């Protein structure tokens, strides 16, 4: 282990360091997936809302 890593993590065994890094990467991936799912949901809801507004507008124009 290089001196910088040894200063940051002390005498942590390399296996434990690897598991900590893997857990951090997994958490980061989970957060990214949750963020993308939220954005997709908001965009989908917005598209559906405007679609329904457009249908109502077409319907009101046909009746006039």
N, CA, C and O atoms as a GROMACS GRO file, in nm:
protein
  256
    1UNK      N    1   0.086  -0.117   0.000
    1UNK     CA    2   0.000   0.000   0.000
    1UNK      C    3   0.090   0.123   0.000
    1UNK      O    4   0.190   0.126   0.071
    2UNK      N    5   0.055   0.224  -0.080
    2UNK     CA    6   0.140   0.342  -0.086
    2UNK      C    7   0.122   0.428   0.041
    2UNK      O    8   0.025   0.408   0.115
    3UNK      N    9   0.213   0.520   0.067
    3UNK     CA   10   0.210   0.597   0.192
    3UNK      C   11   0.084   0.680   0.211
    3UNK      O   12   0.036   0.695   0.324
    4UNK      N   13   0.029   0.735   0.103
    4UNK     CA   14  -0.091   0.816   0.115
    4UNK      C   15  -0.208   0.730   0.162
    4UNK      O   16  -0.281   0.769   0.253
    5UNK      N   17  -0.226   0.615   0.100
    5UNK     CA   18  -0.335   0.525   0.139
    5UNK      C   19  -0.312   0.476   0.283
    5UNK      O   20  -0.408   0.462   0.359
    6UNK      N   21  -0.187   0.451   0.319
    6UNK     CA   22  -0.159   0.403   0.454
    6UNK      C   23  -0.190   0.513   0.556
    6UNK      O   24  -0.237   0.483   0.666
    7UNK      N   25  -0.164   0.639   0.521
    7UNK     CA   26  -0.197   0.750   0.610
    7UNK      C   27  -0.347   0.763   0.625
    7UNK      O   28  -0.397   0.786   0.736
    8UNK      N   29  -0.419   0.750   0.515
    8UNK     CA   30  -0.565   0.766   0.520
    8UNK      C   31  -0.632   0.651   0.594
    8UNK      O   32  -0.723   0.675   0.674
    9UNK      N   33  -0.590   0.530   0.570
    9UNK     CA   34  -0.659   0.414   0.624
    9UNK      C   35  -0.583   0.344   0.736
    9UNK      O   36  -0.631   0.245   0.792
   10UNK      N   37  -0.465   0.394   0.771
   10UNK     CA   38  -0.389   0.333   0.880
   10UNK      C   39  -0.343   0.194   0.844
   10UNK      O   40  -0.295   0.169   0.733
   11UNK      N   41  -0.357   0.104   0.938
   11UNK     CA   42  -0.310  -0.034   0.918
   11UNK      C   43  -0.423  -0.126   0.873
   11UNK      O   44  -0.419  -0.247   0.898
   12UNK      N   45  -0.524  -0.070   0.805
   12UNK     CA   46  -0.636  -0.151   0.758
   12UNK      C   47  -0.586  -0.257   0.660
   12UNK      O   48  -0.512  -0.225   0.567
   13UNK      N   49  -0.625  -0.381   0.680
   13UNK     CA   50  -0.584  -0.485   0.586
   13UNK      C   51  -0.637  -0.456   0.445
   13UNK      O   52  -0.743  -0.397   0.429
   14UNK      N   53  -0.563  -0.496   0.346
   14UNK     CA   54  -0.598  -0.467   0.207
   14UNK      C   55  -0.732  -0.529   0.169
   14UNK      O   56  -0.803  -0.474   0.086
   15UNK      N   57  -0.768  -0.644   0.229
   15UNK     CA   58  -0.897  -0.707   0.199
   15UNK      C   59  -1.012  -0.619   0.249
   15UNK      O   60  -1.114  -0.603   0.183
   16UNK      N   61  -0.992  -0.562   0.369
   16UNK     CA   62  -1.096  -0.476   0.425
   16UNK      C   63  -1.107  -0.348   0.342
   16UNK      O   64  -1.218  -0.300   0.317
   17UNK      N   65  -0.995  -0.294   0.300
   17UNK     CA   66  -0.996  -0.174   0.216
   17UNK      C   67  -1.070  -0.202   0.086
   17UNK      O   68  -1.150  -0.120   0.040
   18UNK      N   69  -1.045  -0.318   0.026
   18UNK     CA   70  -1.113  -0.354  -0.099
   18UNK      C   71  -1.262  -0.367  -0.078
   18UNK      O   72  -1.340  -0.325  -0.163
   19UNK      N   73  -1.304  -0.425   0.035
   19UNK     CA   74  -1.448  -0.439   0.059
   19UNK      C   75  -1.513  -0.304   0.084
   19UNK      O   76  -1.627  -0.283   0.043
   20UNK      N   77  -1.443  -0.212   0.149
   20UNK     CA   78  -1.497  -0.078   0.171
   20UNK      C   79  -1.512  -0.006   0.037
   20UNK      O   80  -1.614   0.058   0.011
   21UNK      N   81  -1.412  -0.016  -0.048
   21UNK     CA   82  -1.419   0.048  -0.179
   21UNK      C   83  -1.530  -0.013  -0.264
   21UNK      O   84  -1.598   0.060  -0.337
   22UNK      N   85  -1.550  -0.143  -0.256
   22UNK     CA   86  -1.657  -0.209  -0.332
   22UNK      C   87  -1.794  -0.164  -0.280
   22UNK      O   88  -1.885  -0.141  -0.360
   23UNK      N   89  -1.808  -0.150  -0.150
   23UNK     CA   90  -1.935  -0.104  -0.093
   23UNK      C   91  -1.965   0.039  -0.135
   23UNK      O   92  -2.079   0.072  -0.165
   24UNK      N   93  -1.863   0.124  -0.138
   24UNK     CA   94  -1.883   0.263  -0.181
   24UNK      C   95  -1.924   0.269  -0.328
   24UNK      O   96  -2.010   0.348  -0.365
   25UNK      N   97  -1.863   0.187  -0.411
   25UNK     CA   98  -1.898   0.184  -0.553
   25UNK      C   99  -2.041   0.134  -0.571
   25UNK      O  100  -2.115   0.187  -0.654
   26UNK      N  101  -2.079   0.034  -0.494
   26UNK     CA  102  -2.215  -0.020  -0.502
   26UNK      C  103  -2.317   0.085  -0.460
   26UNK      O  104  -2.422   0.100  -0.524
   27UNK      N  105  -2.288   0.157  -0.354
   27UNK     CA  106  -2.378   0.262  -0.306
   27UNK      C  107  -2.390   0.373  -0.411
   27UNK      O  108  -2.499   0.426  -0.433
   28UNK      N  109  -2.280   0.407  -0.473
   28UNK     CA  110  -2.281   0.510  -0.576
   28UNK      C  111  -2.366   0.467  -0.694
   28UNK      O  112  -2.443   0.547  -0.749
   29UNK      N  113  -2.353   0.340  -0.734
   29UNK     CA  114  -2.434   0.288  -0.845
   29UNK      C  115  -2.581   0.288  -0.809
   29UNK      O  116  -2.665   0.320  -0.893
   30UNK      N  117  -2.614   0.252  -0.685
   30UNK     CA  118  -2.754   0.251  -0.641
   30UNK      C  119  -2.812   0.392  -0.644
   30UNK      O  120  -2.925   0.412  -0.688
   31UNK      N  121  -2.734   0.488  -0.597
   31UNK     CA  122  -2.782   0.627  -0.598
   31UNK      C  123  -2.804   0.676  -0.741
   31UNK      O  124  -2.901   0.749  -0.767
   32UNK      N  125  -2.718   0.638  -0.832
   32UNK     CA  126  -2.733   0.678  -0.971
   32UNK      C  127  -2.860   0.618  -1.031
   32UNK      O  128  -2.933   0.686  -1.103
   33UNK      N  129  -2.886   0.492  -1.002
   33UNK     CA  130  -3.005   0.425  -1.054
   33UNK      C  131  -3.131   0.490  -0.998
   33UNK      O  132  -3.227   0.511  -1.072
   34UNK      N  133  -3.131   0.521  -0.869
   34UNK     CA  134  -3.248   0.586  -0.807
   34UNK      C  135  -3.269   0.723  -0.869
   34UNK      O  136  -3.383   0.761  -0.897
   35UNK      N  137  -3.163   0.799  -0.890
   35UNK     CA  138  -3.175   0.932  -0.950
   35UNK      C  139  -3.231   0.922  -1.092
   35UNK      O  140  -3.320   0.998  -1.128
   36UNK      N  141  -3.179   0.830  -1.172
   36UNK     CA  142  -3.228   0.814  -1.309
   36UNK      C  143  -3.374   0.768  -1.312
   36UNK      O  144  -3.451   0.811  -1.398
   37UNK      N  145  -3.412   0.681  -1.218
   37UNK     CA  146  -3.552   0.637  -1.211
   37UNK      C  147  -3.643   0.754  -1.175
   37UNK      O  148  -3.752   0.766  -1.231
   38UNK      N  149  -3.601   0.838  -1.084
   38UNK     CA  150  -3.680   0.956  -1.047
   38UNK      C  151  -3.696   1.052  -1.163
   38UNK      O  152  -3.806   1.103  -1.188
   39UNK      N  153  -3.589   1.078  -1.234
   39UNK     CA  154  -3.596   1.168  -1.350
   39UNK      C  155  -3.687   1.109  -1.456
   39UNK      O  156  -3.767   1.181  -1.516
   40UNK      N  157  -3.676   0.978  -1.481
   40UNK     CA  158  -3.761   0.912  -1.580
   40UNK      C  159  -3.908   0.922  -1.541
   40UNK      O  160  -3.993   0.948  -1.626
   41UNK      N  161  -3.938   0.903  -1.412
   41UNK     CA  162  -4.075   0.912  -1.364
   41UNK      C  163  -4.130   1.053  -1.385
   41UNK      O  164  -4.242   1.069  -1.434
   42UNK      N  165  -4.053   1.154  -1.349
   42UNK     CA  166  -4.099   1.292  -1.363
   42UNK      C  167  -4.121   1.326  -1.511
   42UNK      O  168  -4.221   1.388  -1.545
   43UNK      N  169  -4.029   1.286  -1.597
   43UNK     CA  170  -4.045   1.314  -1.740
   43UNK      C  171  -4.165   1.239  -1.798
   43UNK      O  172  -4.238   1.294  -1.881
   44UNK      N  173  -4.185   1.116  -1.755
   44UNK     CA  174  -4.300   1.039  -1.802
   44UNK      C  175  -4.431   1.101  -1.757
   44UNK      O  176  -4.524   1.112  -1.836
   45UNK      N  177  -4.438   1.142  -1.633
   45UNK     CA  178  -4.559   1.206  -1.582
   45UNK      C  179  -4.586   1.337  -1.655
   45UNK      O  180  -4.701   1.366  -1.689
   46UNK      N  181  -4.482   1.415  -1.680
   46UNK     CA  182  -4.497   1.542  -1.752
   46UNK      C  183  -4.546   1.519  -1.894
   46UNK      O  184  -4.634   1.590  -1.942
   47UNK      N  185  -4.488   1.420  -1.962
   47UNK     CA  186  -4.532   1.389  -2.099
   47UNK      C  187  -4.678   1.345  -2.101
   47UNK      O  188  -4.753   1.385  -2.189
   48UNK      N  189  -4.717   1.262  -2.004
   48UNK     CA  190  -4.856   1.217  -1.996
   48UNK      C  191  -4.949   1.334  -1.969
   48UNK      O  192  -5.056   1.343  -2.029
   49UNK      N  193  -4.912   1.423  -1.880
   49UNK     CA  194  -4.994   1.541  -1.847
   49UNK      C  195  -5.017   1.626  -1.972
   49UNK      O  196  -5.130   1.666  -2.000
   50UNK      N  197  -4.910   1.654  -2.046
   50UNK     CA  198  -4.926   1.736  -2.166
   50UNK      C  199  -5.002   1.662  -2.276
   50UNK      O  200  -5.073   1.725  -2.355
   51UNK      N  201  -4.988   1.531  -2.283
   51UNK     CA  202  -5.066   1.452  -2.378
   51UNK      C  203  -5.216   1.466  -2.348
   51UNK      O  204  -5.296   1.487  -2.439
   52UNK      N  205  -5.253   1.454  -2.220
   52UNK     CA  206  -5.394   1.466  -2.182
   52UNK      C  207  -5.445   1.608  -2.209
   52UNK      O  208  -5.558   1.625  -2.254
   53UNK      N  209  -5.364   1.709  -2.183
   53UNK     CA  210  -5.404   1.846  -2.211
   53UNK      C  211  -5.426   1.865  -2.361
   53UNK      O  212  -5.520   1.933  -2.402
   54UNK      N  213  -5.340   1.805  -2.442
   54UNK     CA  214  -5.352   1.815  -2.586
   54UNK      C  215  -5.481   1.746  -2.634
   54UNK      O  216  -5.550   1.798  -2.722
   55UNK      N  217  -5.512   1.631  -2.577
   55UNK     CA  218  -5.636   1.560  -2.614
   55UNK      C  219  -5.759   1.643  -2.578
   55UNK      O  220  -5.854   1.650  -2.656
   56UNK      N  221  -5.758   1.705  -2.462
   56UNK     CA  222  -5.871   1.790  -2.422
   56UNK      C  223  -5.884   1.910  -2.515
   56UNK      O  224  -5.995   1.950  -2.550
   57UNK      N  225  -5.772   1.968  -2.554
   57UNK     CA  226  -5.775   2.082  -2.645
   57UNK      C  227  -5.830   2.041  -2.781
   57UNK      O  228  -5.911   2.113  -2.839
   58UNK      N  229  -5.787   1.926  -2.833
   58UNK     CA  230  -5.839   1.878  -2.961
   58UNK      C  231  -5.988   1.853  -2.952
   58UNK      O  232  -6.063   1.885  -3.044
   59UNK      N  233  -6.032   1.797  -2.841
   59UNK     CA  234  -6.173   1.769  -2.822
   59UNK      C  235  -6.254   1.899  -2.818
   59UNK      O  236  -6.362   1.906  -2.877
   60UNK      N  237  -6.204   2.000  -2.749
   60UNK     CA  238  -6.277   2.126  -2.740
   60UNK      C  239  -6.280   2.199  -2.876
   60UNK      O  240  -6.377   2.267  -2.908
   61UNK      N  241  -6.175   2.185  -2.955
   61UNK     CA  242  -6.171   2.248  -3.086
   61UNK      C  243  -6.272   2.181  -3.180
   61UNK      O  244  -6.338   2.250  -3.258
   62UNK      N  245  -6.284   2.048  -3.174
   62UNK     CA  246  -6.378   1.976  -3.260
   62UNK      C  247  -6.523   2.013  -3.229
   62UNK      O  248  -6.606   2.018  -3.320
   63UNK      N  249  -6.554   2.039  -3.103
   63UNK     CA  250  -6.690   2.070  -3.064
   63UNK      C  251  -6.730   2.213  -3.102
   63UNK      O  252  -6.849   2.244  -3.107
   64UNK      N  253  -6.634   2.298  -3.128
   64UNK     CA  254  -6.665   2.437  -3.164
   64UNK      C  255  -6.682   2.454  -3.309
   64UNK      O  256  -6.708   2.565  -3.356
   0.00000   0.00000   0.00000
